[in-house]
Amino acid sequence: MYSQHLQTCIQQIGNYANVDPANINLLNESMACFVSTLGRVMGANTEPVGDVLNLSVRLLLISDGLARLDTTLELEGVHYLVGLGFEQTGELLARLLEDSMVTESDPLSSDLWYTLTLAILHYLSSGYRVQALSVLRKLRNIANRNNSENIERYRSFAAALMRLYSGRISNDSTRNVNEWDLLMLGSLESTSYQQLQIQRLAQKIRQRRDKVLVDLGQGNEASWLSIRSVSSEAADFWAMYLNRLEERGITTFTNEQVGDGFDVWLQPNNDLLVILPTGSGKTIIGELRTALTLARNQQVIWLLPTRALVRQTARNLGEAFELLGVDVEELPTTEDFIPMFDEEFEQFRHIAVTTPEKLESLLRSNPGVVDNVGLIVVDEAQILYDQNRGTTAEFVLQQIRYLIPLCNIIFMSAFDELKESLASFLSKLGRQPVQLTSDIRPTRRMYGIISNDYDTLSKKQYPAILLYPPGPQTDVGSTVNPFRFVFNQDRPLPNKSIKAIDTAGRIVAKAATSRLRTVFFVQKVGTTETQACTLIRQLKQKLILPSADLARLHIELGRVSIIEETSKKGVAPHHAGLTPLEQTLVENWVLDGIVSTVVATSTLAQGINLPFDFSIITYTTRWDEKFKRNSEVPLSEIRNMLGRAGRAGYVSDGVGLISIKRERGTTNKVLDSSRSYFFRSQSASTEFLGLSRLAMKALNANVGNIEWLSELGGLTFSEAQRLVHFVFAVTYRSENVDEDITARIQRFPSIQQLSESEMQKVVKIIGELSENITLTLEIADDLALSESIQRTGMPIEILSNFLSSLRVENILSITAMTELDQILWTDQIIYEALVSCSSREWYRDIFKNNIPLDKVFAVIKLWRSGFPIIELEKLWESVDFNPHTRIEEPFIPQKKTRIDLGRFLNHNLSLIAQFWGAFAVCYEVLFNPSPKEPLKLLLQRLPACTREGVKKQEELEWLYAIGGVDRVLAHSLARIWETKGYGQKSGQYIRNQVKFWRKGHQSIPIIIDGQDRQALQSALGLKG
Amino acid sequence: MDQLSLFGSHMPTDVIIVGGNEVMTSWQWILRYMSSRPKSPLNTCIFDHKLWSHGLSPQPLEPRSSIPEILSALYIASELGDLKSILDMAKGAQAPDIIINNGPLDQDVKGVINSATRFRHALSEHLSFWIRLAEVTKSNHCSNFSCSRPNTQPEDKGPDGIFIEIGEKSRVEVQSVKSSIGNPSGLISSKSFRAGKKRDKKKLLDGFWLQAYENLGLTKLQNALSDACSLVGLSARDRVYIGLTLDVCAYNAVVVADNEYADVNLFDGYERVNKDVYKCIATYIGSDGWTDVAEATRRCVDHIIILAGV
């Protein structure tokens, strides 16, 4: 329980005070207080009962002792423990008693306010900035929400604390200095113990900050840089960067961030592996190395796995560097076969933020532009283990190392279990990396179970939560006295047919009533909605949802959304069948405190970081369609879901629970038998990654069989595509296939995971596949087909079909058509090609559930034309598909329709859109059109348009500019500007317009009115 | 007359208002005759009914004989005296003279002495301080202890005082004091608290519950703790050590009222504050007419002040 770090802190305080650490109960007592308050909020009886007074006495004494010491550098863990204690005794109570917290005229007479102040100051005294921020946000929110007569003093206090946090506290009279600033600076005589305590701790915080910036060369920039072989000409740049750090409040670093010291890892010529838990400040490590690389006049590329993370990181880096004259932008290419944009990558102090797929696209089309790149930062480096994307990431990295050997690579990840594997990967790329690793988490997690507890007195069963106590835990052993919540003041559970999900549901309802924030993981997409509806029936509260957000929903969907119905009571489903807009709004509403309970599938655990108090899992096995039986959910997935409890900088203490039915025996036994879910150590990954994973799957799929080339079975469509593309690129016209394959694949680090015999088998089977491809192409005797395969890796049958169709067309007549007709013509060719392949395995992989192809194409047509989702649902639901069938009004789609269509649009459509891309490649290969030929440009655009639901370039530009999830609104904006006109470059014009509108809703022209205007305000994040 | 002598003629001088002997005599009376705290609990708490065996049988405080003089000396000592010297006296040193340094009596103190009601409340706090001091001295199980000074003006929230017994396993006792001229039951706990519902922070046990569960009075607790630690010169390391090794943090609900109401059942509901009955102390300081005892003491104090000319 908790991390080992807390045990180290206990050791530290024990050593200092000469007390046996085994006799120190601080963590237990603090957790008991936290649990008691939580239980009280939820109406449960808890054991043990925490005694806040007892803990406060301890904490005040230790706090007093620490504050009196001249230096506490060797006692940083002790400061952390005290901060933890004050936070755990104060934070939940502050939520409970928010209004009464600010009634005293003096903030220092408000017990809870002062408790949280002490938590912040102790955290900051030891550099635990993330934890401090979490509490600071709490105080600021309380002060901002309240309107009592004394509130101004609280607000000014919170503002001064924020300045202390960000290193901007000063007695400079030109700034907005208040009494609290002066107190924290020591310029005001303290008149109470509380003031004295604040002064002493604030002094430690200020001293700490000064030291760290000096360590980064502040005031001595030229010689600091020269030690790192960076020209002293960059001293001004480095000084400006350090000033920017200070202005942004980044003035202290945790021990974990500093590691063995800046001199070790903040060097311009080494690869670096950063393994720090989520929220521990990995980004700043990458940022410092970025700054050092820029100081050498080199460029930097950041690679991230998702578009959302790319946008967020670009924004953060922009904040850090744009005022220093550094260009920061998302790499303006797409993952399609033909990059849609061809702007050059700038050559001076430039940061590009992108995904591996986009970088791969750039490297394929114009590898020379990366010549001056000095650093690649791979954030979320676990992407290398992703089944679908690991190969691309690996391909990009080996290509970069091959093209620019001096370029450094940084891997950053929160996955401690991948540490060795990632280090080995980096070293196989040619250099031994420096490592900066720690398992100290900025959030604390309490783990346990939900079960049906038997009450021997009443002989009835009640829902109960059992938590493991703090302290080291393993996957074996027993817990004699778990922390326990029993909900025996409510109706008992039924005697028969108790289900884990229902028991958990009762507890989730309790949490929802108390406005505690919960993510409730269920197995099936449909169940998320069923459970959300069950929960709202138990809740009385009625919330008002932001009307601008609702306008957005209504425009996009054309109907009421399920999230609108449930969120009025603070509950929302979240699954892959919701539109991206619905998913985005649920996330926003959680952040804004409107939705407190999210019922989700495990997809929510991937990459989305929201502030939850509880993460509750209701299943540990699931149906495996392949083997027709229940199988264990992978431990990594369970841990990932549990990890949603707590959020760095927002929620320091999270409770991760698994609901498990007690069949017989005591709930304690259930707790003991569940230990492995929480505490079994995950051994260093031995899984194959990147190219080696693909190679092993290829072996199992027997890709050397001639039939495979037509069926592409045993691999996902994307994997098959990548394999064919790779094999073709390596062996096309090769004279010695085996040697070329061996030489090429050995450049990939992951391939060293294969044993010699596996390697031989892989080379053999790839050789066979290569032979089959060559044979097929020889029979076809078609150079255009060869080139199309080389560029796309798409099924040969489809490409042949496209080429045949194109060859029989009179292209001149096609180019003379209107754009609309050209799209219809393209759709028809793709439709016919797909029909001809409908018996293939790859076809069945893409079009799961046997969706009729004519229905798919009709839906795509409406999707691209900007129709609201309800119109697509009407089509989707029609049994005997006929676009002309009249649908009864008002039409309310079935749940299954909504979810199936949602999944199709979110997932399948991305795959299907590639056929438009392949068609565009075939057209280019066959006719070699001029760069600006309209038909070429249209075909080049169509894959993205099909994926995103637009037809025109301007619609796509609008969609991207307003955030990428308001498709129908983007169509409306494009329609409005169709008459207004854009001038020469629509993209630049649209981006500038939107940038201007973001300044405030009054900047938006009146031509955009009604629901569109409201929706646009919401999309741009404008309040009011 | 030059300026210096003119200024000098108005310079206040130190005045002994209660001599060390008187303080010692009063302290010895409290210490010698006071009943001891029982070792075993009764119902939901350790019920410590304080009586004095200075006659044939244990008696409550009364407005007759020398008791008002004793209480007035003690009140003045703990209100105006040096707390460290008082602690030293309890640990065996000589009793201090109570001296007013360089000036007239503080207006706040004067205000309390001039009001029968306010004085009664203040006296109850001082009384509970002396009784707790006597208790720790009598029990003789801890040689190092400290405490906070009684409130000059009783405040609403948080503890009225704390006692720390410092040792291998330290003990902190948080005191809250109520004074009543009638049946004190209404001051001890609210009906809704006893029913497990809403708490009224003005009631004694309700207040303890709020301290135990909602951190009420943290800032006051810090003041009291810091005072107590400084008084015995605890180093930073000592403070951390006590914070870690603190064995017991107990509650002491002190009621000063007429003896006829003394009953352990007044403290029903104490278990809601803490289930460990050994941590729940109820001290009932019985008087034979508390109003009269307090008033007689107030008159004595007033008399001493007048005599001292401050």
Interface residues (C-beta under 8 A of the other chain):
Chain A: I13 G14 Y16 A17 N18 V19 N23 I24 L26 S36 T37 R40 V49 D51 V52 L53 N54 S56 V57 R58 L59 L60 L61 I62 D64 G65 L66 R68 L69 V78 T89 G90 L93 L97 L108 S109 S110 D111 L112 Y114 T115 S192 Y193 Q194 Q197
Chain B: K157 G158 V172 V174 Q211 A212 Y213 E214 N215 L216 G217 L218 T219 L221 Q222 N223 L225 S226 C229 S235 A236 R237 D238 R239 V240 Y241 I242 G243 L244 T245 L246 C249 Y251 N274 K275
